[in-house]
Each structure stands twice: as C-alpha cells, then as structure tokens.
Amino acid sequence: MRKYRLAVPGPTPLPPEVAAVATLPIEDERTERYSAVFMRVIDGLREVLRTRNELLLFTSSMTGAFEGAMQNLFSPGDRMLVVNNGAFASRWTELTRRFGLDVVEVASEWGRPVDMERVARAVAATPDLVAAVAVHCETSTGVVNDMRAFGEATRSVVSIVDSASGVGACELRTDEWGLDVVVAGCQKALMTPPGLAFVSLSPDAWLLHRRATLPRYYFDWDKARDAMLADIPGTPWTPAISLISQLDVALRGLLDEGVDETLARHVRLGRMARAGVLGMGLELFSPDDDRGAAVTAVRLPEGIDSRALVGHLLAEYGVQLADSAGPLAGRVVRIGHCGHVDAFDVVTVLSAFGLALRDLGHPLDVGNGVAAALRVTSPTLVRGLR
C-alpha cells in the first residue's frame, strides 16, 4: 500500500490527534460542556488573528463566508474596490458584481504583489467608496500581499481581507494593522477538515452592517451574534459539531507551539521549498521572499504540462501537488507547505517532484535541490551527508 502525501495549499494534512476526534461520539451542541468548547475555539481564533474584535463562526466553506460578507455589509449599488492579482481575487470581483455592487478594480500582474500605493491613490480618487477587499495569500500564484500596507491604504473605508491560506501561516495583525473584516477558514494552516469559516469584525464593520440592505438569513451576522450572547453561547443553526471539536484540538496544538513559533516554522518551510526548487535549476513563479510561507508556485520547464506532472506524481509517487488554473493552466504547479508539515515532509515532496520531472524528460539534479533545501534548516546535516 503506497503512502499518500498531501502537499497542496489546502486542504492540508491533519495531525493524528485532530483526525481522531472525528471518531468520537456526537454530542448535543446546546449544552454548557459543548458551549465551552465552542467559545474556546472563538478565543483561540482571536489569538491567531491577533484581534479583540468580535468573531463569528459558520458551518460553511470559506466561499460561503465571503458571500455572507457581501450580504451583511452592502446594499445594491454600493461602490467597492477589489485588489485583483490572481484567481481568488477575481472571484471577489465576480461575487461583488453578482450582488449588484459597483466594482472598482486595482489590477496587478499575476505572480507579483500589489503596489499598495496604487490602492491608496485609487481609494482617494474614488468618490462614495465604502469598502475595499484584498486577498492576503493569493493561493493561485503563491503571492502574499502586504496587509499592513493595505490597512494603511484603506483607512477611510472598511477594509476586508480574504486570509484563506494566510491565517496561521503568514503574519497577520488584525487590530494593529487596522483590518476591519478578516474572513478565513479551517482547512489550511489551521489543520482541520474543510467545513468551517469565520469572520472577525471591527466596530466600523458593524456600523456598515447596520445600513446594509441586501437580504440574508443563514449568514445573518445579527443572528450569529445573538446566539453567542445567549445563556449557553453557540450558533443559531446546528453546527458541524465534530469539526468544531477538531478545530479546538488543532488550535490547542498551534497555541502550544506558539503563534510566533508557528509563523517562523512556516517561514522556514517556505525557504526550504524555494531553495529546493532553485537548487534543481527550476524557476519560481511566486516571489522568493519570506512572506511566501504557505505555498510555493513553480514555473515548469518548456514541454512539461502541469496536469501531466501532477497526475504522474500522484500515480507513481503518491504525492499530490496542485495544478493551476486560468492563464497559468498547464504552466505552473503549486507546492503547499502549511499546517501539519515539517522539514522532512518538504524534502520528501521536493524529491518526488524532481524525480517526476526527470521521468517526464526534463534532466535535473534532484540531489542538489534536496541538499539546498536541507541547508536552509540544518547546514550541519548537509555537511554530514557529503
């Protein structure tokens, strides 16, 4: 039986203790015992986001929470700015238009961070603008946008951050950076199966919510807030009970490691992945900087199709990487290294990646890439291998 290794930006591998929670008996969520678990999760998420703002948790994919943000913040015809430099930012443009908003885009080349000075100028030049949204870690390209600068550029409007693959892997200081709305989920660096999404809300976000007229029901923030203020805090609807218990265990593990230490580990893993790719003589698509702590995007050599490579990797080596879509389809693969991942996982994935490229006819030195990756984490170990 071949071992399966998941190395995509999300979902990510689960710690055994998190996976084990799914086998426990279901319990009633309307009890003080379970409410304590729920509120511990809320407090843990606040700690990871570095915020004292209110935080609401939903049983949903992250896309559901994104849609909920539209419903709870806006009225038809409101003007919103979308910072667009990738596939997931493009979804925000599509989403806002579906809800009848007037969309202003600040577009940037895929594979490059957005210049937040351009965003600041666009905010200043756009009358009646009520909000702006940016993707923290643009998973489609591996680019991490500067959220501190985004917060500064959008001080005069409500700022919305899509931190789907950023939270828990990339630096995020919600309150310090003045980020009004942060939307994310649990299946990436937070090491939990898909199905939970959450949103943190500043006082300014709540003020904008008060005037919003778009219809909502399941994602109604008022209902979610009222349920959290009840005698037994919880959710207005039946939640994904086991997932919340799994997230509780995952957050305890992350907080035991420490938020700063967890972020530093992800930085090291990103350095290893990039060093390994470059050591094999390959080209990065995402920038070679420490902000890229969740995913590394690789531009493939001429003649290698990403779909064929991803399929071969899985069939022959049991390693799952992520293809790309849109204008990058066939040309770029993405290596995920967030969540329950360590240095040896990265080395294994790099080894299989290099071997698969050789199998498909591209000559390269796999050992040189592995040595370059190991040199990042343990120079003495690499010297010992010579």
Contacts in CASP RR format, 6 or more apart in sequence:
PFRMAT RR
TARGET T0000
AUTHOR 0000-0000-0000
METHOD contacts of the structure
MODEL  1
MRKYRLAVPGPTPLPPEVAAVATLPIEDERTERYSAVFMRVIDGLREVLR
TRNELLLFTSSMTGAFEGAMQNLFSPGDRMLVVNNGAFASRWTELTRRFG
LDVVEVASEWGRPVDMERVARAVAATPDLVAAVAVHCETSTGVVNDMRAF
GEATRSVVSIVDSASGVGACELRTDEWGLDVVVAGCQKALMTPPGLAFVS
LSPDAWLLHRRATLPRYYFDWDKARDAMLADIPGTPWTPAISLISQLDVA
LRGLLDEGVDETLARHVRLGRMARAGVLGMGLELFSPDDDRGAAVTAVRL
PEGIDSRALVGHLLAEYGVQLADSAGPLAGRVVRIGHCGHVDAFDVVTVL
SAFGLALRDLGHPLDVGNGVAAALRVTSPTLVRGLR
2 318 0 8 1.000
3 318 0 8 1.000
4 318 0 8 1.000
4 320 0 8 1.000
5 13 0 8 1.000
5 318 0 8 1.000
5 319 0 8 1.000
5 320 0 8 1.000
5 345 0 8 1.000
5 348 0 8 1.000
5 349 0 8 1.000
5 352 0 8 1.000
6 12 0 8 1.000
6 13 0 8 1.000
6 320 0 8 1.000
7 319 0 8 1.000
7 320 0 8 1.000
7 321 0 8 1.000
7 335 0 8 1.000
7 336 0 8 1.000
7 337 0 8 1.000
7 341 0 8 1.000
7 345 0 8 1.000
7 349 0 8 1.000
8 320 0 8 1.000
8 321 0 8 1.000
8 322 0 8 1.000
8 334 0 8 1.000
8 336 0 8 1.000
9 139 0 8 1.000
9 142 0 8 1.000
9 165 0 8 1.000
9 188 0 8 1.000
9 294 0 8 1.000
9 295 0 8 1.000
9 322 0 8 1.000
9 334 0 8 1.000
9 336 0 8 1.000
9 338 0 8 1.000
10 139 0 8 1.000
10 165 0 8 1.000
10 187 0 8 1.000
10 188 0 8 1.000
10 336 0 8 1.000
10 338 0 8 1.000
11 187 0 8 1.000
11 188 0 8 1.000
11 193 0 8 1.000
11 194 0 8 1.000
12 187 0 8 1.000
12 188 0 8 1.000
12 189 0 8 1.000
12 191 0 8 1.000
12 336 0 8 1.000
12 338 0 8 1.000
12 339 0 8 1.000
12 340 0 8 1.000
12 341 0 8 1.000
13 191 0 8 1.000
13 339 0 8 1.000
13 340 0 8 1.000
13 341 0 8 1.000
13 345 0 8 1.000
14 191 0 8 1.000
14 192 0 8 1.000
14 193 0 8 1.000
14 246 0 8 1.000
14 250 0 8 1.000
14 340 0 8 1.000
15 191 0 8 1.000
15 249 0 8 1.000
15 250 0 8 1.000
15 253 0 8 1.000
15 340 0 8 1.000
17 249 0 8 1.000
18 191 0 8 1.000
18 192 0 8 1.000
18 246 0 8 1.000
18 249 0 8 1.000
18 250 0 8 1.000
18 340 0 8 1.000
19 246 0 8 1.000
21 242 0 8 1.000
21 245 0 8 1.000
21 246 0 8 1.000
21 249 0 8 1.000
22 193 0 8 1.000
22 242 0 8 1.000
22 246 0 8 1.000
24 242 0 8 1.000
24 245 0 8 1.000
26 241 0 8 1.000
26 242 0 8 1.000
27 33 0 8 1.000
27 34 0 8 1.000
27 241 0 8 1.000
28 34 0 8 1.000
29 35 0 8 1.000
29 38 0 8 1.000
29 234 0 8 1.000
29 235 0 8 1.000
29 238 0 8 1.000
29 239 0 8 1.000
29 241 0 8 1.000
30 232 0 8 1.000
31 232 0 8 1.000
32 232 0 8 1.000
34 241 0 8 1.000
35 232 0 8 1.000
35 233 0 8 1.000
35 234 0 8 1.000
37 244 0 8 1.000
37 245 0 8 1.000
37 248 0 8 1.000
38 57 0 8 1.000
38 233 0 8 1.000
38 234 0 8 1.000
38 235 0 8 1.000
38 239 0 8 1.000
38 244 0 8 1.000
39 233 0 8 1.000
39 234 0 8 1.000
40 248 0 8 1.000
40 251 0 8 1.000
41 57 0 8 1.000
41 244 0 8 1.000
41 247 0 8 1.000
41 248 0 8 1.000
41 251 0 8 1.000
42 55 0 8 1.000
42 57 0 8 1.000
42 228 0 8 1.000
44 251 0 8 1.000
44 255 0 8 1.000
45 55 0 8 1.000
45 57 0 8 1.000
45 198 0 8 1.000
45 200 0 8 1.000
45 251 0 8 1.000
46 52 0 8 1.000
46 53 0 8 1.000
46 55 0 8 1.000
46 200 0 8 1.000
47 255 0 8 1.000
47 259 0 8 1.000
48 167 0 8 1.000
48 168 0 8 1.000
48 190 0 8 1.000
48 251 0 8 1.000
48 254 0 8 1.000
48 255 0 8 1.000
48 259 0 8 1.000
49 55 0 8 1.000
49 167 0 8 1.000
49 172 0 8 1.000
49 174 0 8 1.000
49 182 0 8 1.000
49 184 0 8 1.000
49 200 0 8 1.000
50 172 0 8 1.000
50 173 0 8 1.000
50 174 0 8 1.000
50 175 0 8 1.000
50 176 0 8 1.000
50 259 0 8 1.000
51 174 0 8 1.000
51 175 0 8 1.000
51 182 0 8 1.000
51 200 0 8 1.000
52 175 0 8 1.000
53 174 0 8 1.000
53 175 0 8 1.000
53 200 0 8 1.000
53 201 0 8 1.000
53 202 0 8 1.000
53 203 0 8 1.000
53 205 0 8 1.000
54 200 0 8 1.000
54 201 0 8 1.000
54 206 0 8 1.000
54 225 0 8 1.000
55 198 0 8 1.000
55 199 0 8 1.000
55 200 0 8 1.000
55 201 0 8 1.000
56 198 0 8 1.000
56 199 0 8 1.000
56 201 0 8 1.000
56 221 0 8 1.000
56 224 0 8 1.000
56 225 0 8 1.000
56 228 0 8 1.000
57 196 0 8 1.000
57 197 0 8 1.000
57 198 0 8 1.000
57 224 0 8 1.000
57 235 0 8 1.000
57 239 0 8 1.000
57 244 0 8 1.000
58 64 0 8 1.000
58 65 0 8 1.000
58 196 0 8 1.000
58 197 0 8 1.000
58 198 0 8 1.000
58 199 0 8 1.000
58 219 0 8 1.000
58 224 0 8 1.000
58 235 0 8 1.000
59 195 0 8 1.000
59 196 0 8 1.000
59 235 0 8 1.000
59 237 0 8 1.000
59 238 0 8 1.000
59 239 0 8 1.000
59 240 0 8 1.000
59 243 0 8 1.000
60 195 0 8 1.000
60 196 0 8 1.000
60 197 0 8 1.000
60 219 0 8 1.000
61 194 0 8 1.000
61 195 0 8 1.000
61 197 0 8 1.000
62 162 0 8 1.000
62 164 0 8 1.000
62 183 0 8 1.000
62 184 0 8 1.000
62 185 0 8 1.000
62 197 0 8 1.000
63 91 0 8 1.000
64 197 0 8 1.000
64 219 0 8 1.000
65 183 0 8 1.000
65 185 0 8 1.000
65 197 0 8 1.000
65 198 0 8 1.000
65 199 0 8 1.000
65 219 0 8 1.000
66 91 0 8 1.000
66 92 0 8 1.000
66 95 0 8 1.000
66 162 0 8 1.000
66 183 0 8 1.000
67 95 0 8 1.000
67 219 0 8 1.000
68 216 0 8 1.000
68 219 0 8 1.000
69 160 0 8 1.000
69 181 0 8 1.000
69 183 0 8 1.000
69 199 0 8 1.000
70 95 0 8 1.000
70 96 0 8 1.000
70 99 0 8 1.000
70 101 0 8 1.000
70 214 0 8 1.000
71 99 0 8 1.000
71 212 0 8 1.000
71 214 0 8 1.000
71 215 0 8 1.000
71 216 0 8 1.000
71 219 0 8 1.000
71 220 0 8 1.000
72 209 0 8 1.000
72 212 0 8 1.000
72 214 0 8 1.000
72 216 0 8 1.000
72 219 0 8 1.000
72 220 0 8 1.000
72 221 0 8 1.000
73 130 0 8 1.000
73 131 0 8 1.000
73 158 0 8 1.000
73 160 0 8 1.000
73 181 0 8 1.000
73 205 0 8 1.000
73 208 0 8 1.000
73 209 0 8 1.000
73 212 0 8 1.000
74 80 0 8 1.000
74 99 0 8 1.000
74 101 0 8 1.000
74 130 0 8 1.000
74 131 0 8 1.000
74 208 0 8 1.000
74 212 0 8 1.000
74 214 0 8 1.000
75 211 0 8 1.000
75 212 0 8 1.000
75 213 0 8 1.000
75 214 0 8 1.000
76 99 0 8 1.000
76 100 0 8 1.000
76 101 0 8 1.000
76 213 0 8 1.000
76 214 0 8 1.000
77 100 0 8 1.000
77 101 0 8 1.000
77 102 0 8 1.000
78 101 0 8 1.000
78 102 0 8 1.000
78 130 0 8 1.000
78 131 0 8 1.000
79 101 0 8 1.000
79 102 0 8 1.000
79 103 0 8 1.000
79 104 0 8 1.000
79 126 0 8 1.000
79 127 0 8 1.000
79 128 0 8 1.000
79 129 0 8 1.000
79 130 0 8 1.000
80 96 0 8 1.000
80 101 0 8 1.000
80 102 0 8 1.000
80 103 0 8 1.000
80 104 0 8 1.000
80 129 0 8 1.000
80 130 0 8 1.000
80 131 0 8 1.000
80 132 0 8 1.000
80 133 0 8 1.000
81 103 0 8 1.000
81 104 0 8 1.000
81 105 0 8 1.000
81 106 0 8 1.000
81 119 0 8 1.000
81 122 0 8 1.000
81 123 0 8 1.000
81 126 0 8 1.000
81 129 0 8 1.000
81 131 0 8 1.000
81 132 0 8 1.000
81 133 0 8 1.000
81 154 0 8 1.000
81 157 0 8 1.000
82 89 0 8 1.000
82 92 0 8 1.000
82 93 0 8 1.000
82 96 0 8 1.000
82 103 0 8 1.000
82 104 0 8 1.000
82 105 0 8 1.000
82 106 0 8 1.000
82 132 0 8 1.000
82 133 0 8 1.000
83 89 0 8 1.000
83 106 0 8 1.000
83 108 0 8 1.000
83 114 0 8 1.000
83 119 0 8 1.000
83 132 0 8 1.000
83 133 0 8 1.000
83 134 0 8 1.000
83 135 0 8 1.000
83 145 0 8 1.000
83 150 0 8 1.000
84 90 0 8 1.000
84 92 0 8 1.000
84 93 0 8 1.000
84 105 0 8 1.000
84 106 0 8 1.000
84 107 0 8 1.000
84 108 0 8 1.000
85 107 0 8 1.000
85 108 0 8 1.000
85 109 0 8 1.000
85 110 0 8 1.000
85 111 0 8 1.000
85 112 0 8 1.000
85 113 0 8 1.000
85 114 0 8 1.000
85 135 0 8 1.000
85 138 0 8 1.000
85 141 0 8 1.000
85 143 0 8 1.000
85 145 0 8 1.000
86 110 0 8 1.000
86 111 0 8 1.000
86 135 0 8 1.000
86 138 0 8 1.000
86 140 0 8 1.000
86 141 0 8 1.000
86 143 0 8 1.000
87 138 0 8 1.000
87 139 0 8 1.000
87 140 0 8 1.000
87 141 0 8 1.000
87 325 0 8 1.000
87 326 0 8 1.000
88 135 0 8 1.000
88 138 0 8 1.000
88 139 0 8 1.000
88 140 0 8 1.000
88 162 0 8 1.000
88 164 0 8 1.000
89 134 0 8 1.000
89 135 0 8 1.000
89 138 0 8 1.000
89 162 0 8 1.000
92 133 0 8 1.000
92 135 0 8 1.000
92 162 0 8 1.000
93 103 0 8 1.000
93 105 0 8 1.000
96 103 0 8 1.000
96 133 0 8 1.000
97 103 0 8 1.000
99 214 0 8 1.000
104 122 0 8 1.000
104 126 0 8 1.000
104 129 0 8 1.000
106 114 0 8 1.000
106 118 0 8 1.000
106 119 0 8 1.000
106 122 0 8 1.000
108 114 0 8 1.000
108 115 0 8 1.000
108 118 0 8 1.000
110 140 0 8 1.000
110 141 0 8 1.000
110 143 0 8 1.000
110 327 0 8 1.000
110 328 0 8 1.000
111 138 0 8 1.000
111 141 0 8 1.000
111 142 0 8 1.000
111 143 0 8 1.000
111 285 0 8 1.000
111 286 0 8 1.000
111 287 0 8 1.000
111 297 0 8 1.000
112 143 0 8 1.000
112 287 0 8 1.000
113 143 0 8 1.000
113 144 0 8 1.000
113 145 0 8 1.000
113 146 0 8 1.000
113 287 0 8 1.000
113 291 0 8 1.000
114 134 0 8 1.000
114 145 0 8 1.000
114 146 0 8 1.000
116 145 0 8 1.000
116 146 0 8 1.000
116 149 0 8 1.000
116 150 0 8 1.000
116 152 0 8 1.000
116 153 0 8 1.000
117 153 0 8 1.000
119 132 0 8 1.000
119 134 0 8 1.000
119 149 0 8 1.000
119 150 0 8 1.000
119 153 0 8 1.000
119 154 0 8 1.000
120 152 0 8 1.000
120 153 0 8 1.000
120 154 0 8 1.000
123 129 0 8 1.000
123 132 0 8 1.000
123 153 0 8 1.000
123 154 0 8 1.000
123 156 0 8 1.000
123 157 0 8 1.000
124 156 0 8 1.000
129 156 0 8 1.000
129 157 0 8 1.000
130 157 0 8 1.000
130 158 0 8 1.000
130 208 0 8 1.000
131 157 0 8 1.000
131 158 0 8 1.000
131 159 0 8 1.000
131 160 0 8 1.000
131 208 0 8 1.000
132 150 0 8 1.000
132 153 0 8 1.000
132 154 0 8 1.000
132 157 0 8 1.000
132 158 0 8 1.000
132 159 0 8 1.000
132 160 0 8 1.000
133 159 0 8 1.000
133 160 0 8 1.000
133 161 0 8 1.000
133 162 0 8 1.000
134 145 0 8 1.000
134 147 0 8 1.000
134 150 0 8 1.000
134 159 0 8 1.000
134 160 0 8 1.000
134 161 0 8 1.000
134 162 0 8 1.000
135 145 0 8 1.000
135 161 0 8 1.000
135 162 0 8 1.000
135 164 0 8 1.000
136 144 0 8 1.000
136 145 0 8 1.000
136 147 0 8 1.000
136 161 0 8 1.000
136 162 0 8 1.000
136 163 0 8 1.000
136 164 0 8 1.000
136 165 0 8 1.000
136 166 0 8 1.000
136 167 0 8 1.000
136 170 0 8 1.000
136 172 0 8 1.000
137 143 0 8 1.000
137 144 0 8 1.000
137 145 0 8 1.000
137 163 0 8 1.000
137 164 0 8 1.000
137 165 0 8 1.000
137 166 0 8 1.000
137 169 0 8 1.000
137 170 0 8 1.000
137 292 0 8 1.000
137 294 0 8 1.000
137 295 0 8 1.000
138 144 0 8 1.000
138 145 0 8 1.000
139 164 0 8 1.000
139 165 0 8 1.000
139 294 0 8 1.000
139 295 0 8 1.000
139 334 0 8 1.000
140 324 0 8 1.000
140 325 0 8 1.000
140 328 0 8 1.000
140 334 0 8 1.000
141 285 0 8 1.000
141 286 0 8 1.000
141 297 0 8 1.000
141 324 0 8 1.000
141 328 0 8 1.000
141 332 0 8 1.000
142 285 0 8 1.000
142 286 0 8 1.000
142 292 0 8 1.000
142 294 0 8 1.000
142 295 0 8 1.000
142 296 0 8 1.000
142 297 0 8 1.000
142 334 0 8 1.000
143 286 0 8 1.000
143 287 0 8 1.000
143 292 0 8 1.000
144 166 0 8 1.000
144 170 0 8 1.000
144 291 0 8 1.000
144 292 0 8 1.000
144 293 0 8 1.000
144 294 0 8 1.000
146 291 0 8 1.000
147 161 0 8 1.000
147 163 0 8 1.000
147 172 0 8 1.000
147 177 0 8 1.000
147 179 0 8 1.000
148 173 0 8 1.000
148 177 0 8 1.000
150 159 0 8 1.000
150 161 0 8 1.000
150 177 0 8 1.000
150 179 0 8 1.000
151 159 0 8 1.000
151 177 0 8 1.000
151 178 0 8 1.000
151 179 0 8 1.000
152 177 0 8 1.000
155 178 0 8 1.000
158 180 0 8 1.000
158 181 0 8 1.000
158 202 0 8 1.000
158 204 0 8 1.000
158 205 0 8 1.000
158 208 0 8 1.000
159 178 0 8 1.000
159 179 0 8 1.000
159 180 0 8 1.000
159 181 0 8 1.000
160 180 0 8 1.000
160 181 0 8 1.000
160 182 0 8 1.000
160 183 0 8 1.000
161 172 0 8 1.000
161 174 0 8 1.000
161 179 0 8 1.000
161 181 0 8 1.000
161 182 0 8 1.000
161 183 0 8 1.000
162 183 0 8 1.000
162 184 0 8 1.000
163 170 0 8 1.000
163 172 0 8 1.000
163 182 0 8 1.000
163 183 0 8 1.000
163 184 0 8 1.000
164 183 0 8 1.000
164 184 0 8 1.000
164 185 0 8 1.000
164 188 0 8 1.000
165 188 0 8 1.000
165 189 0 8 1.000
165 294 0 8 1.000
165 295 0 8 1.000
165 338 0 8 1.000
166 172 0 8 1.000
166 184 0 8 1.000
166 188 0 8 1.000
166 189 0 8 1.000
166 294 0 8 1.000
166 338 0 8 1.000
167 182 0 8 1.000
167 184 0 8 1.000
167 185 0 8 1.000
167 188 0 8 1.000
167 189 0 8 1.000
167 190 0 8 1.000
168 188 0 8 1.000
168 189 0 8 1.000
168 190 0 8 1.000
168 254 0 8 1.000
168 259 0 8 1.000
168 262 0 8 1.000
168 263 0 8 1.000
168 266 0 8 1.000
168 338 0 8 1.000
168 339 0 8 1.000
169 188 0 8 1.000
169 189 0 8 1.000
169 262 0 8 1.000
169 263 0 8 1.000
169 266 0 8 1.000
169 293 0 8 1.000
169 294 0 8 1.000
169 338 0 8 1.000
169 339 0 8 1.000
170 263 0 8 1.000
170 266 0 8 1.000
170 291 0 8 1.000
170 292 0 8 1.000
170 293 0 8 1.000
170 294 0 8 1.000
171 263 0 8 1.000
171 291 0 8 1.000
172 179 0 8 1.000
172 182 0 8 1.000
174 182 0 8 1.000
174 200 0 8 1.000
178 202 0 8 1.000
179 202 0 8 1.000
180 201 0 8 1.000
180 202 0 8 1.000
180 204 0 8 1.000
180 205 0 8 1.000
181 199 0 8 1.000
181 200 0 8 1.000
181 201 0 8 1.000
181 202 0 8 1.000
181 205 0 8 1.000
182 199 0 8 1.000
182 200 0 8 1.000
183 197 0 8 1.000
183 198 0 8 1.000
183 199 0 8 1.000
184 197 0 8 1.000
184 198 0 8 1.000
185 195 0 8 1.000
185 196 0 8 1.000
185 197 0 8 1.000
185 198 0 8 1.000
186 192 0 8 1.000
186 193 0 8 1.000
186 194 0 8 1.000
186 195 0 8 1.000
186 196 0 8 1.000
186 197 0 8 1.000
186 198 0 8 1.000
186 243 0 8 1.000
186 247 0 8 1.000
186 250 0 8 1.000
187 193 0 8 1.000
187 194 0 8 1.000
187 195 0 8 1.000
188 294 0 8 1.000
188 338 0 8 1.000
188 339 0 8 1.000
189 262 0 8 1.000
189 266 0 8 1.000
189 294 0 8 1.000
189 338 0 8 1.000
189 339 0 8 1.000
190 247 0 8 1.000
190 250 0 8 1.000
190 251 0 8 1.000
190 254 0 8 1.000
190 339 0 8 1.000
191 250 0 8 1.000
191 254 0 8 1.000
191 339 0 8 1.000
191 340 0 8 1.000
192 243 0 8 1.000
192 246 0 8 1.000
192 247 0 8 1.000
192 250 0 8 1.000
193 243 0 8 1.000
193 246 0 8 1.000
195 240 0 8 1.000
195 243 0 8 1.000
196 240 0 8 1.000
196 243 0 8 1.000
196 244 0 8 1.000
196 247 0 8 1.000
199 221 0 8 1.000
201 209 0 8 1.000
201 221 0 8 1.000
209 221 0 8 1.000
218 237 0 8 1.000
220 236 0 8 1.000
223 236 0 8 1.000
224 235 0 8 1.000
224 236 0 8 1.000
226 236 0 8 1.000
227 233 0 8 1.000
227 234 0 8 1.000
227 235 0 8 1.000
227 236 0 8 1.000
228 234 0 8 1.000
228 235 0 8 1.000
254 262 0 8 1.000
257 265 0 8 1.000
263 293 0 8 1.000
265 342 0 8 1.000
266 293 0 8 1.000
266 294 0 8 1.000
266 337 0 8 1.000
266 338 0 8 1.000
266 339 0 8 1.000
267 290 0 8 1.000
267 293 0 8 1.000
268 343 0 8 1.000
268 376 0 8 1.000
268 377 0 8 1.000
269 293 0 8 1.000
269 337 0 8 1.000
269 338 0 8 1.000
269 341 0 8 1.000
269 342 0 8 1.000
269 343 0 8 1.000
269 346 0 8 1.000
270 290 0 8 1.000
270 292 0 8 1.000
270 293 0 8 1.000
270 296 0 8 1.000
270 337 0 8 1.000
270 346 0 8 1.000
271 290 0 8 1.000
271 376 0 8 1.000
272 337 0 8 1.000
272 343 0 8 1.000
272 346 0 8 1.000
272 347 0 8 1.000
272 350 0 8 1.000
272 373 0 8 1.000
272 374 0 8 1.000
272 376 0 8 1.000
272 377 0 8 1.000
273 296 0 8 1.000
273 335 0 8 1.000
273 336 0 8 1.000
273 337 0 8 1.000
273 346 0 8 1.000
273 349 0 8 1.000
273 350 0 8 1.000
273 373 0 8 1.000
274 284 0 8 1.000
274 288 0 8 1.000
274 296 0 8 1.000
275 369 0 8 1.000
275 372 0 8 1.000
275 373 0 8 1.000
275 375 0 8 1.000
275 376 0 8 1.000
276 350 0 8 1.000
276 369 0 8 1.000
276 370 0 8 1.000
276 372 0 8 1.000
276 373 0 8 1.000
277 283 0 8 1.000
277 284 0 8 1.000
277 296 0 8 1.000
277 298 0 8 1.000
277 335 0 8 1.000
277 350 0 8 1.000
277 369 0 8 1.000
278 284 0 8 1.000
278 288 0 8 1.000
278 369 0 8 1.000
278 372 0 8 1.000
279 365 0 8 1.000
279 368 0 8 1.000
279 369 0 8 1.000
279 372 0 8 1.000
280 350 0 8 1.000
280 354 0 8 1.000
280 357 0 8 1.000
280 364 0 8 1.000
280 365 0 8 1.000
280 366 0 8 1.000
280 367 0 8 1.000
280 368 0 8 1.000
280 369 0 8 1.000
281 364 0 8 1.000
281 365 0 8 1.000
281 368 0 8 1.000
281 369 0 8 1.000
282 298 0 8 1.000
282 299 0 8 1.000
282 300 0 8 1.000
282 301 0 8 1.000
282 357 0 8 1.000
282 364 0 8 1.000
283 298 0 8 1.000
283 299 0 8 1.000
284 296 0 8 1.000
284 297 0 8 1.000
284 298 0 8 1.000
284 299 0 8 1.000
285 297 0 8 1.000
285 298 0 8 1.000
285 299 0 8 1.000
285 328 0 8 1.000
285 332 0 8 1.000
286 292 0 8 1.000
286 295 0 8 1.000
286 296 0 8 1.000
286 297 0 8 1.000
293 337 0 8 1.000
293 338 0 8 1.000
294 336 0 8 1.000
294 337 0 8 1.000
294 338 0 8 1.000
295 322 0 8 1.000
295 334 0 8 1.000
295 335 0 8 1.000
295 336 0 8 1.000
295 337 0 8 1.000
295 338 0 8 1.000
296 334 0 8 1.000
296 335 0 8 1.000
296 336 0 8 1.000
296 337 0 8 1.000
297 324 0 8 1.000
297 332 0 8 1.000
297 333 0 8 1.000
297 334 0 8 1.000
297 335 0 8 1.000
298 332 0 8 1.000
298 333 0 8 1.000
298 334 0 8 1.000
298 335 0 8 1.000
299 331 0 8 1.000
299 332 0 8 1.000
300 306 0 8 1.000
300 309 0 8 1.000
300 330 0 8 1.000
300 331 0 8 1.000
300 332 0 8 1.000
300 333 0 8 1.000
301 357 0 8 1.000
301 362 0 8 1.000
303 362 0 8 1.000
304 357 0 8 1.000
304 360 0 8 1.000
304 361 0 8 1.000
304 362 0 8 1.000
305 330 0 8 1.000
306 323 0 8 1.000
306 324 0 8 1.000
306 329 0 8 1.000
306 330 0 8 1.000
306 331 0 8 1.000
306 332 0 8 1.000
306 333 0 8 1.000
307 323 0 8 1.000
307 329 0 8 1.000
307 330 0 8 1.000
308 360 0 8 1.000
309 321 0 8 1.000
309 333 0 8 1.000
309 356 0 8 1.000
309 357 0 8 1.000
309 360 0 8 1.000
310 320 0 8 1.000
310 321 0 8 1.000
310 322 0 8 1.000
310 323 0 8 1.000
310 333 0 8 1.000
312 356 0 8 1.000
312 359 0 8 1.000
312 360 0 8 1.000
313 319 0 8 1.000
313 320 0 8 1.000
313 321 0 8 1.000
313 352 0 8 1.000
313 353 0 8 1.000
313 356 0 8 1.000
314 320 0 8 1.000
316 356 0 8 1.000
316 359 0 8 1.000
317 352 0 8 1.000
317 355 0 8 1.000
317 356 0 8 1.000
318 352 0 8 1.000
319 348 0 8 1.000
319 349 0 8 1.000
319 352 0 8 1.000
319 353 0 8 1.000
319 356 0 8 1.000
321 333 0 8 1.000
321 334 0 8 1.000
321 335 0 8 1.000
321 336 0 8 1.000
321 349 0 8 1.000
321 353 0 8 1.000
322 333 0 8 1.000
322 334 0 8 1.000
322 335 0 8 1.000
322 336 0 8 1.000
323 329 0 8 1.000
323 330 0 8 1.000
323 333 0 8 1.000
323 334 0 8 1.000
324 330 0 8 1.000
324 331 0 8 1.000
324 332 0 8 1.000
324 333 0 8 1.000
324 334 0 8 1.000
333 353 0 8 1.000
335 349 0 8 1.000
335 350 0 8 1.000
335 353 0 8 1.000
337 345 0 8 1.000
337 346 0 8 1.000
337 349 0 8 1.000
343 373 0 8 1.000
343 374 0 8 1.000
343 377 0 8 1.000
343 378 0 8 1.000
346 373 0 8 1.000
347 370 0 8 1.000
347 373 0 8 1.000
347 374 0 8 1.000
350 366 0 8 1.000
350 369 0 8 1.000
350 370 0 8 1.000
350 373 0 8 1.000
351 366 0 8 1.000
351 367 0 8 1.000
351 370 0 8 1.000
354 364 0 8 1.000
354 366 0 8 1.000
355 366 0 8 1.000
357 364 0 8 1.000
358 364 0 8 1.000
358 366 0 8 1.000
371 382 0 8 1.000
371 385 0 8 1.000
374 381 0 8 1.000
374 382 0 8 1.000
374 385 0 8 1.000
375 382 0 8 1.000
END
